[in-house]
Amino acid sequence: MSRPLAPAGFTGPAVAIASTRLRGTVAASLAIASLSLCLMVTLTVLSGKLGAGMPIPA
């Protein structure tokens, strides 16, 4: 059994697998998603603090 001459791994030339426009769209959607997640966490924490300060109705 003979071995190939080229070493194993990522030895070939780099090839673009996505267009610049697609990468920009993905980056923008990830940025929007992270901002909305931060907003949801902030609102959750603030509503918890607001609820903790209210008296329990009898």
N, C-alpha and C positions, 0 to 999 in steps of 0.2 A: 504494500500500500504506500503510495507516494503522498507527500505533503505538499500543499500549495506553496509557491514561493513568497507570496505576499503574507505579511503577518495578519492575524485575526484582529477584528475590531473595526473601528471607524477610520479606515485609512483612505477612503475615496474622497473626491472633492466635495465641498459643501454645496448642497443643492437647496434652493429656496422652495419650501413646500407650501407657502401661503403668500398671497400678495400683500403689499404694504397697506393697501386699503383695508383688507380683512384683519390684519394685525392691529391697525388703528381702531377698527370697530370693536374688536375683542377687548382691547385695552380700555376703551371708553366705557364699555358695558361693565367691565370689572370695577372701574372707578365709581360708576354710578351705584353699583350693587354694594360696594363697601361703604359709601356715604349713606345709603339708605339703611344699612345695617347699624351703623353708628347712631343714626337718628332714632331708630327703634330702641336700641339699648338705652340711649339717653332718656327717651320718653318713659321707658319702663322703670328706670331708676327714679326719675322725678315723680312719677305717679305713686311709686312705692313709698317714697318719703312723704308725699302729700297725704297718702292714706294712713300712714303711721301717726301723723300728727292729729288726725281727727278722732274725736271721742266715739266710743262704741254706743250706738243707740240702744236704749233699754226697752 
